[in-house]
Amino acid sequence: MKKTLALLLAVAMIITAVPFVFSGCGSSDKSGSKADTATTTLTVGFDAEFPPYGYKDEKTGEYKGFDLDLAAEVCKRNNWELKKQPIDWDSKDMELNSGTIDCIWNGFTINGREDDYTWSVPYIDNSQVVVVGKSSDIKSLADLKGKTVAVQSDSSALAALTGDDATKENKKLAASFKELQQIPNYETALLNLESGAVDAVCMDIGVANYKVEASKDKFRLLDDQISSEQYGIGFKKGNTELKDKVEKTLLEMSKDGTVEKIAKEYKLEDALCLGK
């Protein structure tokens, strides 16, 4: 019995003398003590078919885009890990409220949703425009009468045409269409436009400019715009702590020119409104 007690006491003394032998992972500072380096992960929900804000690069297979690059820099400056989480746009609220994602950061319109989320400051001025075929006889919004027009489901374009806050002019315009089709994503909508299944697509100007340029003269934009709006980062209602951290870093990035530098890579510098 005495031998057993002596052995236990010896083990206890060893543990006391070497306190970090049984510690978890950590990083040592100059004094040799260990600091907690638990990584904080920011999970960003985004539509993977919404260039130039978020999309899959065909060459690398990686997700990239203006918003994702901004998020990556925010995470870098806060020593966070960025998790890019593609989501079904129709399920974005469920993903956010369940905690699957921490925020919606992907050309997300504030207008009309002011009370539904905790918002960052706006960082992009955006407009809703109409894309038609290069040789289409549609020259103005009035020419959309009797035409089949496509929008993305639960999009700003749909809200601008039929939402509670839609103008009388836009509601009248939508009523003049032969049909207003809701399509899951803009890739499909533009394929339908190219095939002639629809006559026009209403969409965000940033995405429209990107797609028109990439189409090699297949499409063009009408001069008339449907509406103007602003993009922000949407957090779960009441999550002001995370919003404040992200927003503070984003404003710092705007002040030191990083936001503008990233915007130029995607030809969005003229749409920036952050800090203005």
C-alpha positions as CSV (number, residue, x, y, z in Angstrom):
1,M,0.0,0.0,0.0
2,K,2.9,2.4,0.9
3,K,4.6,1.6,-2.4
4,T,1.4,2.4,-4.3
5,L,1.0,5.8,-2.5
6,A,4.6,6.6,-3.1
7,L,4.2,5.9,-6.8
8,L,1.1,8.1,-7.1
9,L,2.8,10.9,-5.3
10,A,5.8,10.6,-7.7
11,V,3.5,10.8,-10.7
12,A,1.7,13.8,-9.2
13,M,5.0,15.6,-8.7
14,I,6.0,15.0,-12.3
15,I,2.7,16.4,-13.6
16,T,3.1,19.4,-11.4
17,A,6.7,20.0,-12.5
18,V,5.9,19.7,-16.2
19,P,2.5,21.4,-16.6
20,F,2.3,21.6,-20.4
21,V,3.1,17.9,-21.2
22,F,-0.7,17.2,-21.3
23,S,-1.8,20.6,-22.8
24,G,-3.6,20.9,-26.0
25,C,-2.3,22.7,-29.2
26,G,-0.9,26.2,-28.7
27,S,1.8,28.5,-29.8
28,S,4.7,29.5,-27.6
29,D,5.7,33.0,-26.9
30,K,9.2,34.2,-26.1
31,S,8.8,33.3,-22.4
32,G,8.0,29.8,-23.3
33,S,4.4,29.9,-22.1
34,K,1.6,28.8,-24.4
35,A,-1.2,31.0,-25.8
36,D,-4.6,29.8,-27.0
37,T,-4.6,29.8,-30.8
38,A,-8.0,28.4,-31.4
39,T,-8.9,29.5,-35.0
40,T,-12.1,31.4,-35.5
41,T,-13.9,30.4,-38.7
42,L,-16.0,32.8,-40.8
43,T,-18.5,30.9,-42.9
44,V,-19.7,33.0,-45.8
45,G,-22.8,31.9,-47.7
46,F,-22.9,32.8,-51.4
47,D,-24.5,32.1,-54.7
48,A,-21.8,30.2,-56.7
49,E,-23.3,31.4,-60.0
50,F,-23.2,35.1,-59.4
51,P,-20.1,36.5,-61.1
52,P,-18.2,38.7,-60.5
53,Y,-19.2,38.6,-56.9
54,G,-19.0,34.8,-56.3
55,Y,-18.4,32.0,-58.8
56,K,-16.3,28.9,-59.6
57,D,-13.3,29.5,-61.7
58,E,-13.5,27.2,-64.7
59,K,-9.7,26.8,-64.9
60,T,-8.9,26.1,-61.3
61,G,-12.2,24.9,-60.0
62,E,-11.8,27.3,-57.0
63,Y,-14.5,29.7,-55.8
64,K,-13.5,33.3,-56.3
65,G,-15.1,36.7,-56.9
66,F,-15.1,40.3,-55.6
67,D,-17.0,39.5,-52.4
68,L,-15.1,36.4,-51.6
69,D,-11.8,38.3,-52.1
70,L,-13.0,40.9,-49.7
71,A,-14.0,38.2,-47.2
72,A,-10.6,36.6,-47.5
73,E,-8.8,39.8,-46.7
74,V,-11.1,40.5,-43.7
75,C,-10.3,37.0,-42.4
76,K,-6.6,37.4,-42.9
77,R,-6.5,40.6,-40.9
78,N,-8.5,39.0,-38.0
79,N,-6.6,35.7,-38.1
80,W,-9.8,33.9,-39.0
81,E,-10.2,30.9,-41.3
82,L,-12.5,31.6,-44.3
83,K,-15.0,28.9,-45.3
84,K,-16.7,29.6,-48.6
85,Q,-20.1,28.0,-48.5
86,P,-22.1,27.8,-51.7
87,I,-25.8,27.9,-51.0
88,D,-29.2,27.6,-52.7
89,W,-30.3,31.2,-52.8
90,D,-33.9,30.3,-52.0
91,S,-32.6,28.6,-48.8
92,K,-30.3,31.5,-47.6
93,D,-32.5,32.4,-44.6
94,M,-32.6,28.9,-43.4
95,E,-28.9,28.5,-43.7
96,L,-28.3,31.8,-41.8
97,N,-30.8,31.1,-39.0
98,S,-29.6,27.6,-38.5
99,G,-26.0,28.7,-38.0
100,T,-24.8,26.8,-41.1
101,I,-23.4,30.1,-42.3
102,D,-22.3,33.3,-40.4
103,C,-23.3,35.8,-43.1
104,I,-24.6,36.3,-46.6
105,W,-22.0,38.0,-48.6
106,N,-22.7,37.9,-52.3
107,G,-24.2,40.9,-54.0
108,F,-26.9,41.0,-51.4
109,T,-29.3,43.8,-51.7
110,I,-30.2,45.9,-48.6
111,N,-33.2,47.7,-50.1
112,G,-36.5,46.1,-49.2
113,R,-34.8,43.8,-46.6
114,E,-33.7,46.5,-44.1
115,D,-35.5,44.9,-41.2
116,D,-34.8,41.3,-42.0
117,Y,-31.1,41.1,-41.2
118,T,-28.4,43.0,-39.3
119,W,-26.6,44.8,-42.1
120,S,-23.1,46.1,-42.6
121,V,-22.7,49.5,-44.2
122,P,-23.4,49.4,-48.0
123,Y,-20.3,49.0,-50.1
124,I,-21.7,48.8,-53.7
125,D,-24.2,50.9,-55.6
126,N,-26.1,48.6,-57.9
127,S,-28.8,48.8,-60.5
128,Q,-31.3,46.4,-62.1
129,V,-30.9,46.3,-65.9
130,V,-32.2,44.4,-68.8
131,V,-30.1,42.1,-71.0
132,V,-31.3,41.1,-74.5
133,G,-29.8,39.4,-77.5
134,K,-27.4,41.4,-79.6
135,S,-29.7,41.5,-82.6
136,S,-32.9,41.8,-80.6
137,D,-35.5,44.4,-81.7
138,I,-36.0,45.4,-78.1
139,K,-34.6,48.9,-77.6
140,S,-36.3,50.2,-74.5
141,L,-38.4,49.0,-71.5
142,A,-41.5,49.8,-73.5
143,D,-40.5,47.2,-76.1
144,L,-40.8,44.4,-73.4
145,K,-44.6,44.5,-73.7
146,G,-45.8,41.1,-74.8
147,K,-42.3,39.5,-74.3
148,T,-41.2,36.7,-72.1
149,V,-38.8,38.1,-69.4
150,A,-36.7,36.0,-67.0
151,V,-35.4,36.9,-63.5
152,Q,-33.7,34.9,-60.8
153,S,-35.9,33.5,-58.1
154,D,-36.0,35.7,-54.9
155,S,-33.8,38.3,-56.7
156,S,-33.7,42.1,-56.5
157,A,-34.9,42.2,-60.1
158,L,-38.0,40.3,-59.1
159,A,-38.6,42.5,-56.1
160,A,-38.1,45.6,-58.3
161,L,-40.8,44.4,-60.7
162,T,-43.4,42.8,-58.4
163,G,-42.4,43.4,-54.8
164,D,-44.3,45.4,-52.2
165,D,-41.9,48.3,-52.7
166,A,-41.9,48.1,-56.5
167,T,-42.8,51.4,-58.2
168,K,-46.1,51.8,-60.0
169,E,-44.2,52.1,-63.2
170,N,-42.4,48.8,-62.7
171,K,-45.5,46.9,-61.7
172,K,-47.2,48.2,-64.8
173,L,-44.2,47.2,-66.8
174,A,-44.3,43.6,-65.4
175,A,-48.0,43.4,-66.1
176,S,-47.3,44.1,-69.7
177,F,-45.0,41.1,-70.1
178,K,-46.4,38.0,-71.8
179,E,-44.7,36.0,-69.0
180,L,-42.3,36.7,-66.1
181,Q,-40.3,33.6,-65.5
182,Q,-38.5,32.9,-62.3
183,I,-35.3,30.9,-63.0
184,P,-33.1,29.3,-60.3
185,N,-29.9,31.1,-61.5
186,Y,-28.7,33.6,-64.1
187,E,-26.5,31.0,-65.9
188,T,-29.7,29.2,-66.9
189,A,-31.6,32.4,-67.6
190,L,-28.9,33.6,-70.1
191,L,-28.8,30.2,-71.7
192,N,-32.5,30.5,-72.2
193,L,-32.0,34.0,-73.7
194,E,-29.4,32.7,-76.1
195,S,-31.7,29.8,-77.2
196,G,-34.7,32.1,-77.7
197,A,-36.7,30.6,-74.9
198,V,-37.0,34.0,-73.3
199,D,-36.7,37.5,-74.8
200,A,-34.9,39.3,-72.0
201,V,-33.3,38.9,-68.6
202,C,-33.6,41.4,-65.8
203,M,-30.5,41.3,-63.5
204,D,-27.9,43.1,-61.4
205,I,-25.7,45.5,-63.5
206,G,-22.5,44.1,-62.1
207,V,-23.3,40.6,-63.2
208,A,-24.9,41.8,-66.4
209,N,-21.7,43.8,-67.4
210,Y,-19.6,40.7,-66.6
211,K,-21.7,38.4,-68.7
212,V,-22.2,40.7,-71.6
213,E,-18.4,41.2,-71.9
214,A,-17.8,37.5,-71.6
215,S,-20.5,36.6,-74.2
216,K,-18.4,37.8,-77.2
217,D,-21.2,40.0,-78.6
218,K,-24.1,37.6,-77.9
219,F,-25.9,40.1,-75.6
220,R,-26.3,43.8,-74.9
221,L,-27.8,46.0,-72.2
222,L,-30.7,48.3,-72.6
223,D,-30.0,51.9,-71.7
224,D,-33.0,52.1,-69.4
225,Q,-32.6,50.8,-65.8
226,I,-35.4,49.3,-63.7
227,S,-34.1,50.4,-60.3
228,S,-31.1,51.3,-58.2
229,E,-30.0,49.6,-55.0
230,Q,-27.1,49.0,-52.6
231,Y,-25.3,45.9,-51.5
232,G,-24.4,45.0,-47.9
233,I,-23.3,42.0,-45.9
234,G,-26.3,40.4,-44.2
235,F,-25.9,38.8,-40.7
236,K,-28.5,37.1,-38.6
237,K,-30.8,39.6,-36.9
238,G,-29.2,40.7,-33.7
239,N,-25.7,39.5,-34.5
240,T,-24.2,43.0,-34.1
241,E,-20.9,41.7,-32.5
242,L,-19.8,39.8,-35.7
243,K,-21.2,42.6,-37.9
244,D,-19.1,45.2,-36.1
245,K,-15.9,43.2,-36.4
246,V,-16.3,42.6,-40.1
247,E,-17.5,46.1,-40.8
248,K,-14.6,47.7,-38.9
249,T,-12.1,45.7,-40.9
250,L,-13.8,46.4,-44.2
251,L,-13.7,50.2,-43.5
252,E,-10.0,49.9,-42.7
253,M,-9.5,48.1,-46.0
254,S,-11.4,50.9,-47.7
255,K,-9.3,53.6,-46.1
256,D,-6.0,52.0,-47.0
257,G,-7.1,51.4,-50.6
258,T,-7.4,47.6,-50.5
259,V,-11.1,47.5,-51.4
260,E,-10.5,49.7,-54.5
261,K,-7.6,47.5,-55.5
262,I,-9.7,44.4,-55.4
263,A,-12.6,46.1,-57.1
264,K,-10.4,47.1,-60.0
265,E,-9.6,43.4,-60.6
266,Y,-13.3,42.8,-61.2
267,K,-14.0,46.2,-62.9
268,L,-16.3,47.3,-60.1
269,E,-14.4,50.3,-58.9
270,D,-17.0,52.7,-60.4
271,A,-19.7,51.0,-58.3
272,L,-18.0,51.4,-54.9
273,C,-19.8,53.5,-52.3
274,L,-18.0,52.3,-49.2
275,G,-16.7,55.3,-47.2
276,K,-18.3,57.8,-49.5
